[in-house]
Amino acid sequence: MLTRRADFLAANRGLRVARPGFVLLARPNEGQGLRYGITVTKRIGNAVVRNRMKRRFRALLREVLPAEGMGDTDHVLIGREGGIERSFALLRDELRAALARARAGKGDAPRKGRRK
């Protein structure tokens, strides 16, 4: 599991696949194994809502990543506003589709930087 901020920042420079419930970031980690991290910002809701979303994402990753994750890669799920209302089965299907796109190297366009 990813816990250090530096690991999350490194994953942010990797491949990005956006889905309605979350954004998946994937970046090779040079032989450190299959790792994952979860981020849910305060814009999503209060602490109860954020923790519920993180619990759902943890269960989702435990179920899907061992079989369909990419080896020696950091996977980061960033919660989106609609993610808490989506059914678990729908999130599972979206994660499988996002992992398939990431394996194929078909990420979404990079995020635009902040304007100064």
Contacts in CASP RR format, 6 or more apart in sequence:
PFRMAT RR
TARGET T0000
AUTHOR 0000-0000-0000
METHOD contacts of the structure
MODEL  1
MLTRRADFLAANRGLRVARPGFVLLARPNEGQGLRYGITVTKRIGNAVVR
NRMKRRFRALLREVLPAEGMGDTDHVLIGREGGIERSFALLRDELRAALA
RARAGKGDAPRKGRRK
1 35 0 8 1.000
1 36 0 8 1.000
1 37 0 8 1.000
2 8 0 8 1.000
2 11 0 8 1.000
2 35 0 8 1.000
2 36 0 8 1.000
2 37 0 8 1.000
2 74 0 8 1.000
2 76 0 8 1.000
7 35 0 8 1.000
7 74 0 8 1.000
8 37 0 8 1.000
8 39 0 8 1.000
8 76 0 8 1.000
10 27 0 8 1.000
10 29 0 8 1.000
10 74 0 8 1.000
11 25 0 8 1.000
11 26 0 8 1.000
11 27 0 8 1.000
11 37 0 8 1.000
11 74 0 8 1.000
11 75 0 8 1.000
11 76 0 8 1.000
12 25 0 8 1.000
12 76 0 8 1.000
13 27 0 8 1.000
14 25 0 8 1.000
14 26 0 8 1.000
14 27 0 8 1.000
15 25 0 8 1.000
15 26 0 8 1.000
15 27 0 8 1.000
15 102 0 8 1.000
15 105 0 8 1.000
15 107 0 8 1.000
16 23 0 8 1.000
16 24 0 8 1.000
16 25 0 8 1.000
16 107 0 8 1.000
16 108 0 8 1.000
16 110 0 8 1.000
16 111 0 8 1.000
17 23 0 8 1.000
17 24 0 8 1.000
17 26 0 8 1.000
17 98 0 8 1.000
17 101 0 8 1.000
17 102 0 8 1.000
17 106 0 8 1.000
17 107 0 8 1.000
17 108 0 8 1.000
18 24 0 8 1.000
18 108 0 8 1.000
19 80 0 8 1.000
19 94 0 8 1.000
19 95 0 8 1.000
19 97 0 8 1.000
19 98 0 8 1.000
20 80 0 8 1.000
20 82 0 8 1.000
20 83 0 8 1.000
20 86 0 8 1.000
20 94 0 8 1.000
21 79 0 8 1.000
21 80 0 8 1.000
21 82 0 8 1.000
21 83 0 8 1.000
21 86 0 8 1.000
21 91 0 8 1.000
21 94 0 8 1.000
22 57 0 8 1.000
22 77 0 8 1.000
22 78 0 8 1.000
22 79 0 8 1.000
22 80 0 8 1.000
22 83 0 8 1.000
22 91 0 8 1.000
22 94 0 8 1.000
22 95 0 8 1.000
22 98 0 8 1.000
23 77 0 8 1.000
23 78 0 8 1.000
23 79 0 8 1.000
23 80 0 8 1.000
24 75 0 8 1.000
24 76 0 8 1.000
24 77 0 8 1.000
24 78 0 8 1.000
24 95 0 8 1.000
24 98 0 8 1.000
24 99 0 8 1.000
24 102 0 8 1.000
25 74 0 8 1.000
25 75 0 8 1.000
25 76 0 8 1.000
25 77 0 8 1.000
25 78 0 8 1.000
26 70 0 8 1.000
26 73 0 8 1.000
26 74 0 8 1.000
26 75 0 8 1.000
26 76 0 8 1.000
26 99 0 8 1.000
26 102 0 8 1.000
27 73 0 8 1.000
27 74 0 8 1.000
28 72 0 8 1.000
28 73 0 8 1.000
28 74 0 8 1.000
29 35 0 8 1.000
29 72 0 8 1.000
29 73 0 8 1.000
29 74 0 8 1.000
30 72 0 8 1.000
31 72 0 8 1.000
32 72 0 8 1.000
32 74 0 8 1.000
33 71 0 8 1.000
33 72 0 8 1.000
33 73 0 8 1.000
34 65 0 8 1.000
34 66 0 8 1.000
34 69 0 8 1.000
34 70 0 8 1.000
34 71 0 8 1.000
34 72 0 8 1.000
34 73 0 8 1.000
34 75 0 8 1.000
35 73 0 8 1.000
35 74 0 8 1.000
35 75 0 8 1.000
36 61 0 8 1.000
36 65 0 8 1.000
36 74 0 8 1.000
36 75 0 8 1.000
36 76 0 8 1.000
36 77 0 8 1.000
37 61 0 8 1.000
37 74 0 8 1.000
37 75 0 8 1.000
37 76 0 8 1.000
37 77 0 8 1.000
38 54 0 8 1.000
38 57 0 8 1.000
38 58 0 8 1.000
38 61 0 8 1.000
38 76 0 8 1.000
38 77 0 8 1.000
38 79 0 8 1.000
39 76 0 8 1.000
39 77 0 8 1.000
39 78 0 8 1.000
39 79 0 8 1.000
40 50 0 8 1.000
40 53 0 8 1.000
40 54 0 8 1.000
40 57 0 8 1.000
40 78 0 8 1.000
40 79 0 8 1.000
41 50 0 8 1.000
41 78 0 8 1.000
41 79 0 8 1.000
42 50 0 8 1.000
43 81 0 8 1.000
44 50 0 8 1.000
44 53 0 8 1.000
44 79 0 8 1.000
44 80 0 8 1.000
44 81 0 8 1.000
44 84 0 8 1.000
49 84 0 8 1.000
52 84 0 8 1.000
53 79 0 8 1.000
53 83 0 8 1.000
53 84 0 8 1.000
56 84 0 8 1.000
56 88 0 8 1.000
56 91 0 8 1.000
57 77 0 8 1.000
57 79 0 8 1.000
59 88 0 8 1.000
60 77 0 8 1.000
60 88 0 8 1.000
60 91 0 8 1.000
60 92 0 8 1.000
60 95 0 8 1.000
61 75 0 8 1.000
61 77 0 8 1.000
61 95 0 8 1.000
63 92 0 8 1.000
64 92 0 8 1.000
64 95 0 8 1.000
64 96 0 8 1.000
64 99 0 8 1.000
65 75 0 8 1.000
68 96 0 8 1.000
68 99 0 8 1.000
68 100 0 8 1.000
69 75 0 8 1.000
69 99 0 8 1.000
69 103 0 8 1.000
70 99 0 8 1.000
70 102 0 8 1.000
70 103 0 8 1.000
75 99 0 8 1.000
77 95 0 8 1.000
83 91 0 8 1.000
86 94 0 8 1.000
101 107 0 8 1.000
END
